[in-house]
Amino acid sequence: MKYWGLFILLPCLLLAQPEFFGYFESEASTMQIGTSNYNYGFNKFRLDVEARPNDHILIGANITAQQYWGQTTWNMLDFIPEEIWTPFFPPDPLSSQAYSPAFPITIPDTLFLDNVYMKISLSSLDVTVGRQQISKGVGYAWNPTDIFNSKSLLDPSYEQTGVEGLRFDYTLAYTASVSVFIQPEQEWEQSAKQGWLKVNLGSFDIELTKASHNWGYPTFLTGPYLQNRSLLGASVVGEVLGFGTWFEGSSFQTDSPLATGGDEEWKEFIVGVDYTFENSLYILGEYLHNDLGVADKSELTLWDYLGALDGASHSLMQDYAFFYAMHPTFDFVTLSAIAFTNFNDNSGAFSPIVDWNILQDANLSVQGSFFWGEDDTEFGLQDWGLTLTATSSF
Amino acid sequence: MKVKLFIMVIASISLLSGQTPTAEQIVDRVTTIMSPESSYSKGSQTIITSSGKERVFQFESWAAEKGKSSLTRYSKPAAIRGQAFLMLNNADDIWSYFPRTKRVRKLASHAKKQKMQGSDFTYEDMGGGDVFQKKFVSSILLEETRNEELVWKIEMIGIPDQEPPYPKIIMWVRQSDYYPLALDYYNDKDFNTKSLVMSDIQIIEDYPTAMTMVMTDNKERSSTTMRTLEITYAWQPPKGFFSERNLKK
């Protein structure tokens, strides 16, 4: 039943002179955590199909095959400080073997239909039905108004997976629109619902949003705990004193606060700024405050880590900064760098990137990542990493 | 039709009277000729770097309100297929759309000076409208012959309060129809940073149209050739065409 849309839309796709496009991506990485070194990577092939039977209908789908190599089974405890998980994995006093607890997660090879949707455009109304990408918010590294996705700080602009649902976009005027997205579940109360109003005022884009959804909060031992959350959020993007500036924030509420440490209400917001210099150097900075994160490192629990790793919280702790700089330095070679820091535990990372458009449809990139902080901090736990990515689009 | 008639009448009166028009009159007429009410075109953009490497882009472009509003959508290369840019208010407001992330991003005005897809054209260069009239003071430097055409050489000095895209532009305008054949762009050190040359000028639906434009970056020794593969000025924008909704189509 999961891919019900495929059976309806595939015949239409094939009959409507579809366009095929996509990309192949191969990634190889190495990572050092303490005394352990891990080599891993993947080969990914994505095939997109789009068809327009007439001016009012767009049918789209993409199939992604991803094959992993090297380290494919990970011990999640390697990514969590020892003092956090030790109480849950006490050493067996009767065992003569070395103490090496594990919480293994295996990443299997996958072949999946990421998106399959049909978009019907009428005079002022767009209706999109099926599995589709939903990318909410104006933030670059974090999106407090996005209830469907979470981003990797080392690659925040990577594509998001699809969300099954029904979306309505109604244009009120040239500069205003109202949208509703519903992700149906077995019961209406459990279905995720989000609505937003977007208005352009002068050089500012303003968005107000309201949402409710059930979050499967991981409890590790007893299975996911469903927490109903409602959200009231806003975002503004525009220009102040010549700088691109943006704000995105949400106020959350829940009537089942067990999974959030008793918190019934919390707020999360980002502020960001960017600028492009005459020499094409682009810089961006963003600050995140998340009440749901933990302020003091000594109060972190295993559930906080699992929640952050799972995406139930947009961050592990409360206060972060993110920086990005990019410059097209040589012919088709772009040098860029990412840096981010956790102000609560004084850990962070610096990640230089070289991106080379080696041929018309081929890119090669090298990304290093160097982490700082104590061994029991969020980012200081890791030491360094290196990733080589080759991509070819067609 | 009214615009066509206006251009012809103005040009004829000026030529028949034998009087040299003022620089402001020439710039006014250049603006009129270069800013049709609306247009739809398909084009290619070839970037050649100083080391001879080449990248080819293909795009569709729509413009209205004499170039005040425009939308450009790339179809090639494959990696940027579907990437689109919406420019309103003569590129004062720019939104970009990235299909891989399905995300629309509003760009601040400083981004206007960014190279469009790494080419030698900036977003600002692609904006139309009355920039030459409102942001520059013009004067005729001399009359000369360029490519066997009689031209006026016009100097346009940017008005600082109006935030001109360049401090100075030199423009060569063909006397026969007021069509610009070339522009040199200068920086604040009076260095000729970029040069734009128009060629293969054809009459398309009564408008002279350069089917080839070459922008050369004199500092980086790179160039971008913009070729018009198909164009019509008869296209009329449907209601709400220049909107975020259409940017994502």
Interface residues (C-beta under 8 A of the other chain):
Chain A: F21 Y23 L58 S121 S124 D126 Q133 I134 S135 V138 S157 Y158 E159 Q160 D169 T171 Y174 T175 S177 K198 S203 D205 V237 G238 E239 G242 F243 G244 T245 D274 Y275 T276 F277 E278 S280 Y282 P328 D331 F332 N357 Q360 D361 N363 T391 S393 F394
Chain B: T49 S50 S51 K53 R55 V56 P77 A78 A79 R81 D92 D93 F98 R100 T101 K102 R103 R105 K106 L107 A108 S109 H110 A111 K113 Q114 K115 G118 S222 G240 F242 S243 E244 R245 K249
